[in-house]
Amino acid sequence: MSIIARERNNRYRMGVDMKEILDALEIAEKQYRAELVKMAKKVNLTVAEWTLLAVLADGFDTQDQLSTEMHLDNSTLSRQLKSLLKKEMVASEATNHDNRQLRYMLTDAGKTALDELDNQKMAFNTRVFSVWSDEEKRMIEILLNRLEKSLTKSA
């Protein structure tokens, strides 16, 4: 086999391997997402609402702050906040005299749900990676960070 043919074969094989790697990552992401959905449903939340509770717990408490931090448009965020208010996971209070600016905070029910979900997620992650060595976990973290940077550069 000529050098050119061998190089073409290597490039082809690498393309197939990379496709298989990205396909495997996509499958793993779908399985992980399905687990998160199941966890959230147990406490009557969506994954998006769970994420919003976590961002609120991190101290972002106005609609502007939440919208910026979560990269959501105001209508999507308003819909999620309205749902969490209805489920009594969050409460709101006016921050100025005309009641147009609201500050949101977790209720006790919201804190309990978030704690439960965080514990479930941590337990799930522990189960998944229980058979991995520390070195394997560090290696996959390095490789995934590298892949993310490569994907960002080529976008």
N, CA and C of each residue as an Amber inpcrd file, in Angstrom:
protein
   465
   0.8580000  -1.1750000   0.0000000   0.0000000   0.0000000   0.0000000
   0.9020000   1.2360000   0.0000000   0.5590000   2.1940000  -0.8380000
   1.3540000   3.4090000  -0.9340000   1.1540000   4.2830000   0.3120000
   2.0590000   5.2210000   0.5070000   1.9640000   6.1450000   1.6480000
   0.6830000   6.9580000   1.5560000   0.3420000   7.4150000   0.3620000
  -0.8760000   8.2240000   0.1780000  -2.1130000   7.4050000   0.5040000
  -2.1530000   6.1650000   0.0210000  -3.3100000   5.3060000   0.2960000
  -3.4170000   5.0090000   1.7840000  -2.2740000   4.7710000   2.4380000
  -2.2650000   4.4970000   3.8720000  -2.7700000   5.7200000   4.6570000
  -2.3200000   6.9200000   4.2610000  -2.7550000   8.1550000   4.9250000
  -4.2580000   8.3700000   4.7300000  -4.7480000   8.1480000   3.5090000
  -6.1770000   8.2900000   3.2250000  -6.9620000   7.2980000   4.0820000
  -6.4730000   6.0800000   4.2020000  -7.1230000   5.0620000   5.0090000
  -7.1330000   5.4700000   6.4800000  -6.0170000   6.0200000   6.9730000
  -5.9490000   6.4860000   8.3630000  -6.9290000   7.6230000   8.6160000
  -7.0110000   8.5740000   7.6570000  -7.9540000   9.6860000   7.8220000
  -9.3870000   9.1820000   7.8100000  -9.6860000   8.2300000   6.9250000
 -11.0290000   7.6690000   6.8600000 -11.3590000   6.9790000   8.1780000
 -10.4200000   6.1390000   8.6670000 -10.6340000   5.4170000   9.9080000
 -10.8230000   6.3840000  11.0720000 -10.0410000   7.4500000  11.1050000
 -10.1740000   8.4400000  12.1730000 -11.5470000   9.1030000  12.1110000
 -12.0260000   9.4190000  10.9160000 -13.3550000  10.0070000  10.7620000
 -14.4360000   9.0920000  11.2660000 -14.3450000   7.8200000  10.9730000
 -15.3260000   6.8500000  11.4540000 -15.2370000   6.7380000  12.9700000
 -14.0140000   6.6420000  13.5070000 -13.8400000   6.5390000  14.9470000
 -14.4080000   7.7630000  15.6570000 -14.1380000   8.9730000  15.1330000
 -14.6430000  10.1860000  15.7700000 -16.1650000  10.2040000  15.7390000
 -16.7430000   9.7480000  14.6120000 -18.1980000   9.7010000  14.5300000
 -18.7330000   8.7460000  15.5910000 -18.0970000   7.6090000  15.7450000
 -18.5400000   6.6510000  16.7390000 -18.4090000   7.2350000  18.1500000
 -17.3500000   7.9670000  18.4100000 -17.1600000   8.5900000  19.7190000
 -18.2670000   9.6010000  19.9850000 -18.5360000  10.4660000  19.0160000
 -19.5820000  11.4770000  19.1980000 -20.9560000  10.8260000  19.3110000
 -21.1900000   9.7550000  18.5500000 -22.4600000   9.0270000  18.6700000
 -22.6000000   8.4180000  20.0640000 -21.5060000   7.8420000  20.5810000
 -21.5380000   7.2540000  21.9190000 -21.8060000   8.3240000  22.9720000
 -21.2010000   9.4950000  22.8150000 -21.4490000  10.5980000  23.7500000
 -22.9090000  11.0350000  23.6980000 -23.4700000  11.0700000  22.4990000
 -24.8760000  11.4600000  22.3520000 -25.7970000  10.4440000  23.0330000
 -25.4950000   9.1760000  22.8750000 -26.2960000   8.1260000  23.5220000
 -26.1770000   8.2360000  25.0350000 -24.9610000   8.4310000  25.5380000
 -24.7540000   8.5770000  26.9830000 -25.5110000   9.7950000  27.5140000
 -25.4860000  10.8870000  26.7540000 -26.1910000  12.1090000  27.1780000
 -27.6930000  11.8570000  27.2570000 -28.2410000  11.1170000  26.2920000
 -29.6790000  10.8160000  26.3060000 -30.0440000   9.9520000  27.5110000
 -29.1830000   8.9730000  27.8280000 -29.4430000   8.1160000  28.9850000
 -29.3720000   8.9330000  30.2780000 -28.3920000   9.7940000  30.3690000
 -28.2310000  10.6490000  31.5420000 -29.4220000  11.5930000  31.6680000
 -29.8210000  12.2100000  30.5690000 -30.9700000  13.1250000  30.5740000
 -32.2310000  12.3860000  31.0340000 -32.4150000  11.1460000  30.5740000
 -33.5830000  10.3530000  30.9810000 -33.5770000  10.1090000  32.4900000
 -32.4010000   9.8600000  33.0690000 -32.2940000   9.6770000  34.5140000
 -32.6490000  10.9660000  35.2590000 -32.1670000  12.1010000  34.7490000
 -32.4840000  13.3880000  35.3780000 -33.9860000  13.6630000  35.3190000
 -34.6160000  13.3410000  34.1960000 -36.0670000  13.5370000  34.0530000
 -36.8100000  12.6940000  35.0890000 -36.3960000  11.4370000  35.2560000
 -37.0360000  10.5660000  36.2550000 -36.8900000  11.1350000  37.6640000
 -35.6890000  11.6130000  37.9870000 -35.4550000  12.1910000  39.3130000
 -36.3710000  13.3910000  39.5320000 -36.4230000  14.2800000  38.5520000
 -37.2270000  15.5040000  38.6800000 -38.7070000  15.1710000  38.8120000
 -39.1780000  14.1970000  38.0530000 -40.5980000  13.8310000  38.1210000
 -40.9970000  13.3430000  39.5060000 -40.0650000  12.7050000  40.2130000
 -40.3720000  12.1960000  41.5530000 -40.7560000  13.3100000  42.5170000
 -40.2890000  14.5260000  42.2540000 -40.6380000  15.6630000  43.1160000
 -41.5110000  16.6790000  42.3690000 -42.1650000  16.2060000  41.3010000
 -43.1150000  17.0150000  40.5320000 -42.4730000  18.2440000  39.8820000
 -41.2610000  18.0720000  39.3570000 -40.5740000  19.1530000  38.6610000
 -40.1100000  18.6820000  37.2950000 -39.7740000  19.6520000  36.4440000
 -39.0810000  19.3590000  35.1990000 -37.5900000  19.6110000  35.4380000
 -36.7590000  19.1390000  34.5290000 -35.3220000  19.3890000  34.6470000
 -35.0540000  20.8990000  34.5610000 -35.8000000  21.5940000  33.7120000
 -35.6350000  23.0520000  33.5830000 -35.9770000  23.7520000  34.8990000
 -37.0330000  23.2960000  35.5680000 -37.4070000  23.8950000  36.8600000
 -36.3500000  23.5830000  37.9150000 -35.8260000  22.3870000  37.8880000
 -34.7540000  21.9840000  38.8090000 -33.5470000  22.9020000  38.6260000
 -33.1850000  23.1320000  37.3700000 -32.0590000  24.0160000  37.0630000
 -32.3320000  25.4200000  37.5880000 -33.5400000  25.8970000  37.3980000
 -33.9130000  27.2320000  37.8760000 -33.8220000  27.3180000  39.3980000
 -34.2680000  26.2840000  40.0950000 -34.1410000  26.2650000  41.5570000
 -32.6680000  26.3570000  41.9670000 -31.8120000  25.6320000  41.2650000
 -30.3800000  25.6410000  41.5910000 -29.7710000  27.0220000  41.3660000
 -30.1820000  27.6920000  40.3020000 -29.6530000  29.0330000  40.0140000
 -30.1720000  30.0270000  41.0560000 -31.4210000  29.8930000  41.4470000
 -31.9540000  30.7310000  42.5260000 -31.1630000  30.5000000  43.8150000
 -30.8670000  29.2500000  44.1110000 -30.1040000  28.9230000  45.3230000
 -28.6990000  29.5140000  45.2770000 -28.1890000  29.7350000  44.0690000
 -26.8580000  30.3410000  43.9190000 -26.8750000  31.8560000  44.0840000
 -28.0660000  32.4360000  44.3390000 -28.1340000  33.8580000  44.6490000
 -28.6280000  34.7570000  43.5260000 -28.9450000  34.2100000  42.3820000
 -29.5150000  35.0180000  41.2990000 -31.0120000  35.0840000  41.5580000
 -31.5250000  36.2820000  41.8910000 -32.8980000  36.3270000  42.3920000
 -33.8470000  37.2790000  41.6740000 -33.3720000  37.9990000  40.6710000
 -34.2860000  38.8290000  39.8850000 -34.4280000  38.2040000  38.4980000
 -35.4720000  38.5860000  37.8050000 -35.7050000  38.0190000  36.4800000
 -34.5570000  38.3800000  35.5290000 -34.0470000  39.5820000  35.6340000
 -32.9110000  39.9760000  34.7850000 -31.6830000  39.1150000  35.0690000
 -31.3690000  38.9350000  36.3360000 -30.2160000  38.1080000  36.6970000
 -30.4100000  36.6630000  36.2440000 -31.5910000  36.1330000  36.4730000
 -31.8790000  34.7470000  36.0860000 -31.8170000  34.5660000  34.5750000
 -32.3900000  35.5040000  33.8560000 -32.3910000  35.4390000  32.3980000
 -30.9720000  35.4510000  31.8460000 -30.1490000  36.3160000  32.3790000
 -28.7570000  36.4130000  31.9330000 -27.9810000  35.1530000  32.2900000
 -28.1030000  34.7130000  33.5210000 -27.3460000  33.5460000  33.9930000
 -27.7450000  32.2700000  33.2540000 -29.0380000  32.1260000  32.9660000
 -29.5260000  30.8910000  32.3520000 -29.6320000  30.9730000  30.8310000
 -29.3590000  32.1520000  30.2790000 -29.4530000  32.3580000  28.8290000
 -30.8610000  32.0170000  28.3120000 -31.8620000  32.5230000  29.0210000
 -33.2580000  32.3030000  28.6520000 -33.9140000  33.6270000  28.2900000
 -34.8650000  33.5650000  27.3580000 -35.6340000  34.7710000  27.0730000
 -36.6530000  34.9530000  28.1990000 -37.1410000  36.1750000  28.3210000
 -38.0290000  36.5120000  29.4450000 -39.3190000  35.7030000  29.4560000
 -39.8730000  35.3950000  28.2880000 -41.1430000  34.6560000  28.2740000
 -40.9580000  33.2210000  28.7820000 -39.8630000  32.5680000  28.3970000
 -39.5900000  31.2120000  28.8820000 -39.3530000  31.2300000  30.3790000
 -38.5540000  32.1680000  30.8360000 -38.2610000  32.2880000  32.2610000
 -39.5320000  32.5950000  33.0490000 -40.3540000  33.4980000  32.5570000
 -41.6100000  33.8420000  33.2400000 -42.5030000  32.6210000  33.3870000
 -42.5830000  31.8150000  32.3510000 -43.4050000  30.6080000  32.3750000
 -42.8820000  29.6290000  33.4450000 -41.5580000  29.4540000  33.4970000
 -40.9770000  28.5530000  34.4940000 -41.1840000  29.0800000  35.9110000
 -40.9920000  30.3850000  36.1060000 -41.2050000  30.9790000  37.4300000
 -42.6660000  30.8530000  37.8550000 -43.5740000  31.0790000  36.9220000
 -45.0010000  30.9590000  37.2330000 -45.3360000  29.5390000  37.6850000
 -44.7610000  28.5520000  37.0050000 -44.9840000  27.1520000  37.3720000
 -44.4300000  26.8550000  38.7610000 -43.2290000  27.3540000  39.0550000
 -42.6310000  27.1260000  40.3770000 -43.3920000  27.8550000  41.4780000
 -43.9340000  29.0330000  41.1730000 -44.7730000  29.7530000  42.1370000
 -46.0350000  28.9460000  42.4320000 -46.6430000  28.4030000  41.3780000
 -47.8630000  27.6090000  41.5270000 -47.5990000  26.3490000  42.3550000
 -46.4420000  25.7390000  42.1580000 -46.0660000  24.5330000  42.9020000
 -45.5370000  24.8650000  44.2970000 -45.4800000  26.1550000  44.6120000
 -45.0080000  26.6700000  45.9000000 -43.5630000  26.2680000  46.1940000
 -42.7580000  26.2090000  45.1350000 -41.3260000  25.9310000  45.2700000
 -40.5360000  27.2310000  45.4150000 -41.1110000  28.3340000  44.9240000
 -40.5040000  29.6530000  45.0640000 -41.5690000  30.6410000  45.5210000
 -41.0980000  31.7250000  46.0820000 -41.9680000  32.8430000  46.4660000
 -41.3640000  34.0980000  45.8400000 -42.1630000  35.1390000  45.7750000
 -41.6510000  36.3950000  45.2250000 -42.0830000  37.5440000  46.1120000
 -41.2850000  38.6150000  46.0260000 -41.6360000  39.8430000  46.7430000
 -41.2180000  41.0240000  45.8860000 -41.9750000  42.1030000  45.9960000
 -41.6600000  43.3170000  45.2380000 -40.4280000  43.9800000  45.8370000
 -39.5970000  44.5330000  44.9430000 -38.3820000  45.2010000  45.4310000
 -38.4660000  46.7140000  45.3360000 -39.5600000  47.2360000  44.7450000
 -39.7050000  48.6900000  44.6760000 -41.1700000  49.0680000  44.9040000
 -41.4380000  50.3350000  44.9370000 -42.7630000  50.8200000  45.3220000
 -43.8700000  50.5190000  44.3100000 -43.5320000  50.3150000  43.0340000
 -44.6010000  50.0760000  42.0510000 -44.8350000  48.5850000  41.7590000
 -44.1710000  47.7060000  42.5010000 -44.3780000  46.2620000  42.4130000
 -44.0400000  45.6470000  41.0510000 -43.2740000  46.3550000  40.2240000
 -42.9490000  45.7900000  38.9090000 -41.6870000  44.9310000  38.9450000
 -40.7870000  45.2300000  39.8310000 -39.5560000  44.4370000  39.9540000
 -39.7490000  43.4440000  41.0980000 -39.5870000  42.1510000  40.7930000
 -39.7650000  41.1210000  41.8110000 -38.4390000  40.4470000  42.1380000
 -38.3420000  40.0140000  43.3530000 -37.2110000  39.2240000  43.8170000
 -37.7680000  37.8450000  44.1530000 -37.0960000  36.8030000  43.6720000
 -37.5620000  35.4390000  43.8890000 -36.6560000  34.7330000  44.8840000
 -37.2650000  33.8370000  45.6660000 -36.4830000  33.0560000  46.6110000
 -37.1110000  31.6710000  46.7510000 -36.2710000  30.7140000  47.1530000
 -36.7610000  29.3540000  47.3750000 -37.6230000  29.3100000  48.6280000
 -38.6940000  28.5510000  48.5580000 -39.4840000  28.2720000  49.7580000
 -38.8540000  27.0570000  50.4360000 -39.3680000  26.7010000  51.6020000
 -38.8780000  25.4920000  52.2650000 -39.0970000  24.2670000  51.3730000
 -40.2460000  24.2270000  50.6940000 -40.5230000  23.1060000  49.7860000
 -39.5210000  23.0830000  48.6290000 -39.1770000  24.2590000  48.1260000
 -38.1920000  24.3470000  47.0490000 -36.8160000  23.9060000  47.5010000
 -36.4290000  24.3190000  48.7020000 -35.1270000  23.9150000  49.2600000
 -35.0790000  22.4050000  49.4610000 -36.1750000  21.8600000  49.9860000
 -36.2430000  20.4100000  50.2260000 -36.1410000  19.6480000  48.9080000
 -36.8860000  20.0920000  47.9000000 -36.8520000  19.4330000  46.5920000
 -35.4560000  19.5100000  45.9860000 -34.8470000  20.6710000  46.0540000
 -33.5050000  20.8500000  45.4900000 -32.4910000  19.9670000  46.2220000
 -32.5560000  19.9260000  47.5350000 -31.6520000  19.0650000  48.3030000
 -31.8390000  17.5980000  47.9220000 -33.0970000  17.1740000  47.8260000
 -33.3910000  15.7860000  47.4620000 -32.8540000  15.4600000  46.0670000
 -33.0830000  16.3530000  45.1320000 -32.6030000  16.1280000  43.7680000
 -31.0810000  16.1250000  43.7010000 -30.4500000  17.0370000  44.3940000
 -28.9830000  17.0670000  44.4100000 -28.4220000  15.7740000  45.0060000
 -29.0630000  15.2730000  46.0660000 -28.6160000  14.0180000  46.6800000
 -28.8220000  12.8320000  45.7270000 -29.9600000  12.8090000  45.0380000
 -30.2200000  11.7380000  44.0680000 -29.1980000  11.7700000  42.9370000
 -28.9040000  12.9660000  42.4610000 -27.9410000  13.1110000  41.3620000
 -26.5430000  12.6740000  41.8140000 -26.1610000  13.0640000  43.0110000
 -24.8530000  12.6780000  43.5320000 -24.7750000  11.1540000  43.6960000
 -25.8350000  10.5430000  44.1920000 -25.8650000   9.0850000  44.3630000
 -25.7840000   8.3860000  43.0020000 -26.4970000   8.9140000  42.0220000
 -26.4530000   8.3480000  40.6710000 -25.0390000   8.4330000  40.1050000
 -24.4270000   9.6070000  40.2160000 -23.0610000   9.7820000  39.7100000
 -22.0830000   8.8420000  40.4100000 -22.2600000   8.6680000  41.7110000
 -21.4010000   7.7560000  42.4690000 -21.5580000   6.3250000  41.9580000
 -22.8130000   5.8960000  41.7180000 -23.0510000   4.5490000  41.1820000
 -22.4120000   4.3760000  39.8110000 -22.5850000   5.3620000  38.9440000
 -22.0560000   5.2600000  37.5790000 -20.5380000   5.1390000  37.5900000
 -19.8870000   5.9400000  38.4040000 -18.4270000   5.9930000  38.3760000
 -17.7700000   5.1430000  39.4630000 -18.5260000   4.3130000  40.1470000
 -17.9670000   3.5120000  41.2390000 -16.9150000   2.5080000  40.7500000
 -17.0060000   2.0950000  39.5120000 -16.0490000   1.1140000  38.9810000
 -14.8920000   1.7840000  38.2390000 -14.8670000   3.1020000  38.2360000
 -13.7960000   3.8500000  37.5600000 -12.7220000   4.2020000  38.5840000
 -11.4830000   4.0930000  38.1630000 -10.3920000   4.5400000  39.0310000
 -10.3270000   6.0710000  38.9920000  -9.6360000   6.6520000  39.9680000
  -9.4540000   8.1070000  39.9800000  -8.7370000   8.5660000  38.7150000
  -7.7770000   7.7770000  38.2710000  -7.0330000   8.1220000  37.0570000
  -7.9470000   8.1270000  35.8270000  -8.8480000   7.1490000  35.7360000
  -9.7830000   7.1030000  34.6090000 -10.7310000   8.3100000  34.6390000
 -11.1870000   8.6730000  35.8220000 -12.0770000   9.8330000  35.9380000
 -11.3620000  11.1150000  35.5390000 -10.1210000  11.2680000  35.9700000
  -9.3390000  12.4590000  35.5790000  -9.1180000  12.4780000  34.0690000
  -8.8270000  11.3150000  33.4990000  -8.5510000  11.2360000  32.0630000
  -9.7860000  11.6090000  31.2460000 -10.9500000  11.0800000  31.6210000
 -12.1490000  11.4190000  30.8400000 -12.4880000  12.8910000  30.9900000
 -12.2550000  13.4540000  32.1600000 -12.4990000  14.8860000  32.3550000
 -11.5880000  15.7090000  31.4440000 -10.3340000  15.3420000  31.3730000
  -9.3770000  16.0360000  30.5040000  -9.8060000  15.9080000  29.0460000
 -10.1450000  14.7000000  28.6380000 -10.5240000  14.4710000  27.2380000
 -11.8190000  15.1860000  26.8670000 -12.7910000  15.1920000  27.7700000
 -14.0480000  15.8920000  27.4710000 -13.8430000  17.4030000  27.4100000
 -13.0070000  17.9410000  28.2940000 -12.6860000  19.3690000  28.2200000
 -11.9990000  19.6920000  26.8960000 -11.1020000  18.8290000  26.4870000
 -10.4040000  19.0270000  25.2100000 -11.3780000  18.9580000  24.0390000
 -12.3080000  17.9980000  24.0830000 -13.3100000  17.8830000  23.0260000
 -14.1810000  19.1350000  22.9820000 -14.5930000  19.6250000  24.1420000
 -15.4220000  20.8270000  24.1950000 -14.7020000  22.0190000  23.5540000
 -13.4100000  22.1750000  23.8640000 -12.6400000  23.2540000  23.2710000
 -12.5250000  23.0880000  21.7640000 -12.3260000  21.8600000  21.3030000
 -12.2240000  21.6150000  19.8610000 -13.5410000  21.9310000  19.1570000
 -14.6360000  21.5320000  19.7770000 -15.9470000  21.8050000  19.1830000
 -16.2320000  23.3070000  19.1540000 -15.8280000  24.0040000  20.1940000
 -16.0310000  25.4520000  20.2540000 -15.2290000  26.1510000  19.1680000
 -13.9940000  25.7100000  18.9620000 -13.1350000  26.3030000  17.9310000
 -13.6930000  26.0920000  16.5310000 -14.2770000  24.9240000  16.2780000
 -14.7450000  24.6250000  14.9320000 -16.1560000  25.1370000  14.6740000
 -16.7950000  25.7120000  15.6930000 -18.1640000  26.2270000  15.5040000
 -18.1520000  27.5950000  14.8570000
